Amino acid sequence: MIVEFILVALVLLGGFFCFVAGLGVLRLPDVLIRMHASTKAGTLGSGLILAAVAVLFADLATVTRAVATIVFLLITAPVAAHMIGRAAFRSGVPMWRTKIEDGAQEALKRR
């Protein structure tokens, strides 16, 4: 009985975070901000869903694969995000401008 509640909580939270990651990629204005949303929320959502799979099946092979996949995601997602951001910056992709940055540019021009 309690296992079902844990499974429901893990899957719903994982699905929610995956939805937020997709919504962030769709709605956010800048490639760096989109990358942040997809890697952080996507990794958390996938990890929660894989944790639910590990709890549901509860055998050594499945738990080992789920943990290995979660570790793989935690290791590779930041590296991939860094490389995507670096490539976007170096290729000159236009970034989102805020009023704070605009004010800083004006202050630098006055000097």
Contacts in CASP RR format, 6 or more apart in sequence:
PFRMAT RR
TARGET T0000
AUTHOR 0000-0000-0000
METHOD contacts of the structure
MODEL  1
MIVEFILVALVLLGGFFCFVAGLGVLRLPDVLIRMHASTKAGTLGSGLIL
AAVAVLFADLATVTRAVATIVFLLITAPVAAHMIGRAAFRSGVPMWRTKI
EDGAQEALKRR
3 55 0 8 1.000
3 56 0 8 1.000
6 52 0 8 1.000
6 55 0 8 1.000
7 52 0 8 1.000
7 55 0 8 1.000
7 56 0 8 1.000
10 48 0 8 1.000
10 49 0 8 1.000
10 51 0 8 1.000
10 52 0 8 1.000
10 55 0 8 1.000
11 48 0 8 1.000
11 49 0 8 1.000
11 52 0 8 1.000
13 45 0 8 1.000
13 48 0 8 1.000
14 44 0 8 1.000
14 45 0 8 1.000
14 46 0 8 1.000
14 47 0 8 1.000
14 48 0 8 1.000
14 49 0 8 1.000
14 52 0 8 1.000
15 45 0 8 1.000
15 48 0 8 1.000
15 49 0 8 1.000
16 45 0 8 1.000
17 41 0 8 1.000
17 42 0 8 1.000
17 44 0 8 1.000
17 45 0 8 1.000
17 48 0 8 1.000
18 41 0 8 1.000
18 42 0 8 1.000
18 45 0 8 1.000
18 46 0 8 1.000
18 49 0 8 1.000
20 37 0 8 1.000
20 41 0 8 1.000
21 37 0 8 1.000
21 38 0 8 1.000
21 40 0 8 1.000
21 41 0 8 1.000
21 42 0 8 1.000
21 45 0 8 1.000
22 37 0 8 1.000
22 38 0 8 1.000
22 41 0 8 1.000
22 42 0 8 1.000
24 34 0 8 1.000
24 37 0 8 1.000
24 38 0 8 1.000
24 41 0 8 1.000
25 34 0 8 1.000
25 37 0 8 1.000
25 38 0 8 1.000
28 34 0 8 1.000
28 37 0 8 1.000
29 96 0 8 1.000
30 95 0 8 1.000
30 96 0 8 1.000
31 84 0 8 1.000
31 85 0 8 1.000
31 88 0 8 1.000
31 93 0 8 1.000
31 95 0 8 1.000
32 85 0 8 1.000
32 88 0 8 1.000
32 89 0 8 1.000
32 95 0 8 1.000
33 96 0 8 1.000
35 81 0 8 1.000
35 84 0 8 1.000
35 85 0 8 1.000
35 88 0 8 1.000
36 81 0 8 1.000
38 81 0 8 1.000
39 77 0 8 1.000
39 78 0 8 1.000
39 80 0 8 1.000
39 81 0 8 1.000
42 77 0 8 1.000
43 73 0 8 1.000
43 74 0 8 1.000
43 77 0 8 1.000
46 70 0 8 1.000
46 73 0 8 1.000
47 69 0 8 1.000
47 70 0 8 1.000
47 73 0 8 1.000
50 66 0 8 1.000
50 69 0 8 1.000
50 70 0 8 1.000
51 66 0 8 1.000
51 70 0 8 1.000
53 62 0 8 1.000
53 66 0 8 1.000
54 62 0 8 1.000
54 63 0 8 1.000
54 66 0 8 1.000
54 67 0 8 1.000
57 63 0 8 1.000
END
